[in-house]
Amino acid sequence: MEGGSLDKAQNQPLSARDLSLDEQRTLFKQNRFIAMPLAGTIVWALLGIAAPFVSEVTITWMLYIGTGAIFYLGAGLSYLTGERFFSKDKPKTSFDTLFFVGMIMSLMVFGIAMPVAAIDHTTVPLTLGILAGLMWMPLSWSIEHWVGYFHTSTRTAGIVAVWYLFPDARVEAISAVIVAVYIVSLYALERRYQSL
């Protein structure tokens, strides 16, 4: 059954949700998944580049605004990458819902990052960098591919390491780790997509 098939009994289009979970997963796995990591790469690269030239207050606000904007930039880029997040003709599966719930969950961690930052503002790139990367775990499970597990674990370990190693350049160092991990992840996702 395809998401655009007709239910012959009622002459109505079938939703992807009328498929079994295995069929929905197969349909979901056919997505490219590069719009959001492209957006994250762009935002974190800009943050890392800007950090040496702006005040600590400014870069803190830029971190909040920039990481919050990744979703919106990714949604826009999805129309260039062919993913079209909000297209009405694209069948929506339970795994699409899980993906967006994972993103919302990641955005909710601002509730942790903000009070911690009130105690020590230098934790902002650490907390936002790690917490916003958590959504890669359910993505990896959903598409049955290693990339998300790699992304979250490497990103987390790298961020913690450079946070301690480069106390005078934390934003730059953390941004570099995140961008490097994104580049590897984008490559892996594109190879996965091309092999479908």
Secondary structure, DSSP 4 states (H G I P E B T S, - for coil): --TT-EETTTTEEPPGGGS-HHHHHHHHHTS---HHHHHHHHHHHHHHHHGGGS-HHHHHHHHHHHHHHHHHHHHHHHHHHT--TT-TTSPP-HHHHHHHHHHHHHHHTHHHHHHHHHH-GGGHHHHHHHHTTTTHHHHHHHHT-THHHHHHHHHHHHHHHHHHH-TTSHHHHHHHHHHHHHHHHHHHHHHHHHT-
